[in-house]
């Protein structure tokens, strides 16, 4: 999407696409159901995302490498177990506060949800059950 609005905040250029009405046909070629898309989301985060080497970049709408960001080692309390690039302060990892316990819980929940979506013909009840530590 091209930039339709741009503003500078604290010396950071913030560019946006704000013409929502132009997105009416976005995703039109997709033929998957909502259930298939949700299942794919959980499957990706449970089994496919490379937590050890990847950074989620909302700014670019893509995955970039930890090496590119120099987020391959722990610095102070920054753990880099799940990396999410701050779209405004790009040297800031929004996921840096995630510890080993939290990432374990998060990944277990992604796996649980992926399994439910794959095998349960009526997944809504099980998906919304509260988390029970293993």
C-alpha positions as CSV (number, residue, x, y, z in Angstrom):
1,X,0.0,0.0,0.0
2,X,1.2,3.4,-0.8
3,X,1.5,6.1,1.9
4,X,-1.5,8.3,2.1
5,X,-0.7,10.1,5.4
6,X,2.6,11.0,6.9
7,X,3.6,12.9,10.0
8,X,6.8,13.3,12.0
9,X,6.7,12.6,15.7
10,X,9.8,13.0,17.8
11,X,12.0,13.0,14.7
12,X,10.5,9.7,13.5
13,X,8.6,9.7,10.2
14,X,5.3,7.9,10.7
15,X,3.7,6.9,7.3
16,X,0.3,5.3,7.1
17,X,-2.2,4.1,4.6
18,X,-5.5,5.6,5.9
19,X,-7.8,5.1,2.9
20,X,-9.7,2.1,4.4
21,X,-12.5,2.4,1.8
22,X,-9.9,1.4,-0.9
23,X,-9.4,-2.0,0.8
24,X,-12.8,-3.4,-0.1
25,X,-11.4,-5.9,-2.5
26,X,-8.3,-6.8,-0.4
27,X,-8.0,-10.6,0.0
28,X,-10.7,-11.2,-2.7
29,X,-8.6,-13.9,-4.2
30,X,-8.5,-15.8,-0.9
31,X,-10.9,-18.8,-1.0
32,X,-10.2,-20.1,2.5
33,X,-12.9,-19.9,5.2
34,X,-12.4,-18.0,8.4
35,X,-11.9,-21.3,10.3
36,X,-9.2,-22.3,7.8
37,X,-7.4,-19.0,8.3
38,X,-7.6,-19.2,12.1
39,X,-6.3,-22.7,12.0
40,X,-3.5,-21.6,9.8
41,X,-2.6,-18.8,12.2
42,X,-2.3,-21.1,15.1
43,X,-0.5,-23.8,13.1
44,X,2.1,-21.2,11.9
45,X,2.8,-19.9,15.4
46,X,2.8,-23.4,17.0
47,X,4.9,-25.2,14.4
48,X,6.4,-23.0,11.7
49,X,7.6,-19.7,13.1
50,X,11.4,-19.7,13.7
51,X,11.5,-18.2,17.2
52,X,15.3,-18.7,17.3
53,X,16.1,-16.6,14.2
54,X,13.1,-14.4,13.3
55,X,11.8,-11.0,14.1
56,X,8.1,-10.1,13.5
57,X,8.1,-6.7,11.7
58,X,4.7,-5.0,11.7
59,X,6.5,-2.1,10.0
60,X,7.4,-4.1,6.9
61,X,4.6,-6.7,7.2
62,X,7.1,-9.5,7.1
63,X,9.6,-11.6,9.1
64,X,13.2,-10.3,9.3
65,X,16.2,-12.0,10.7
66,X,17.5,-11.5,14.3
67,X,21.0,-11.2,12.8
68,X,19.8,-8.2,10.7
69,X,18.6,-6.6,13.9
70,X,21.6,-7.8,16.0
71,X,19.2,-9.4,18.4
72,X,21.1,-12.7,18.6
73,X,22.4,-12.3,22.2
74,X,20.9,-11.4,25.5
75,X,21.7,-7.9,26.7
76,X,20.8,-7.1,30.3
77,X,17.2,-8.2,30.8
78,X,16.5,-8.3,27.1
79,X,15.9,-12.0,26.3
80,X,14.8,-12.0,22.6
81,X,12.8,-15.2,22.9
82,X,10.1,-13.8,20.7
83,X,11.1,-10.7,18.8
84,X,8.6,-8.1,17.7
85,X,10.1,-5.0,16.2
86,X,8.7,-1.7,17.5
87,X,7.5,0.0,14.2
88,X,8.4,3.4,15.5
89,X,11.6,2.8,17.5
90,X,13.0,0.0,15.3
91,X,15.9,-0.9,17.6
92,X,13.3,-1.7,20.4
93,X,12.2,-5.3,20.7
94,X,8.6,-5.3,22.1
95,X,8.9,-9.0,23.0
96,X,12.0,-8.5,25.1
97,X,10.1,-8.9,28.3
98,X,9.0,-12.4,27.5
99,X,10.7,-14.9,29.8
100,X,11.2,-18.7,29.4
101,X,8.0,-19.5,31.3
102,X,5.9,-17.0,29.3
103,X,7.2,-18.3,25.9
104,X,6.5,-21.9,27.0
105,X,2.9,-21.0,27.9
106,X,2.4,-19.0,24.7
107,X,3.7,-21.8,22.5
108,X,1.8,-24.5,24.3
109,X,-1.4,-22.5,23.8
110,X,-0.7,-22.1,20.1
111,X,-0.1,-25.8,19.9
112,X,-3.3,-26.6,21.8
113,X,-5.3,-24.2,19.6
114,X,-3.8,-25.7,16.4
115,X,-4.7,-29.2,17.6
116,X,-8.2,-28.3,18.5
117,X,-8.8,-26.5,15.2
118,X,-7.4,-29.4,13.3
119,X,-9.3,-32.2,15.0
120,X,-12.4,-30.8,16.7
121,X,-15.5,-30.3,14.4
122,X,-16.9,-27.8,17.0
123,X,-13.8,-26.2,18.4
124,X,-15.3,-23.1,20.1
125,X,-15.9,-24.6,23.5
126,X,-12.4,-26.1,23.9
127,X,-10.7,-23.0,22.4
128,X,-12.1,-20.8,25.1
129,X,-11.4,-23.0,28.1
130,X,-9.0,-21.3,30.6
131,X,-5.3,-22.1,30.5
132,X,-4.2,-25.0,32.8
133,X,-0.5,-25.2,33.3
134,X,1.0,-28.6,32.2
